[in-house]
């Protein structure tokens, strides 16, 4: 009974970041119609989709439409890659003088993204997942699912490794407060991504912890990008704030 209560509480908590992401996306809709902040809108819409598909009732409804063979899980993972691609490329633009940051928006970065997507899709297609199961909880110990989970972490970990050092330097050296705040949020997100990657993929508690950390990491990185965007909007008549280390 206690386990059921915890699961219900966990499901209820997921609606909070979902509502927050949808609210932020809605607040950017008018700007999108003017051709502005499209990437931020896309990030929060994709993040909303990722969180929604982590809610059991929504997952089952979507998967029913897709054929009830857990294609909703593959969609969730591909959307998460899209979130980190947008966030990583946009963040890397502020660190163009750093070689590690340039990798994210270079052919090497796109190659890692492509390989991640291919390995993810291949691991999914090779797995036997005949019954719809939110989070693939029925198949947690299946070897194919372990590969599937690891494949989904490959690109986010690559982005985090490339941007970790320049982000930390920006926290310490940037002159403008909004840049330091956004860099601190980005740094938190990247550290959490690496923590998630290092976690063993077994056990219910580890799985729940990884889910919470994933939400926190994605929202933290998205919030960092949003803070920087807001600073640029307020200071549009001044040189836009940069994530680069000041001269």
ZIFENUR-V251623 format. One line per field, one symbol per residue. ss: DSSP state (a for helix, b for strand, c for the rest). phi: phi as a letter, one per 40 degrees, with the letter a starting at -180 (. if undefined). A space follows every 10 residues. Layout:
ss=???
phi=???
//
This chain:
ss=caaaaaaaaa aaaaaaaaaa aaaaaaacaa aaaccccaaa aaaaaaaaaa aacccaaaaa aaaaaacccc aaaaaaaaaa aaaaaaaaaa aaaaacccaa aaaaccaaaa aaaaaaaaaa aaaaaacccc cccaaaaaac ccaaaaaaaa aaaaaaaaaa aaaaaaaaaa aaacccaaaa aaaaaaaaaa aaaaaaaacc cccaaaaaaa aaaaaaaaaa aaaaaaaaaa aaaacccccc ccccccc
phi=.ccccccccc cccccccccc cccccccccc ccccgbfccc dccccccccc cccccdccdc cccccchfbg ccccddcccc ccdccccccc ccccbccbcc cccccbdccc cccccdcccc ccccccccbc bcadgfccbd ccdccccccc cccccdcccc ccbccccccc ccbcccddcc cccccccdcc ccdccccccc cagccccccc ccccdccccc cccccccccc ccccbccbdc cbccccc
//
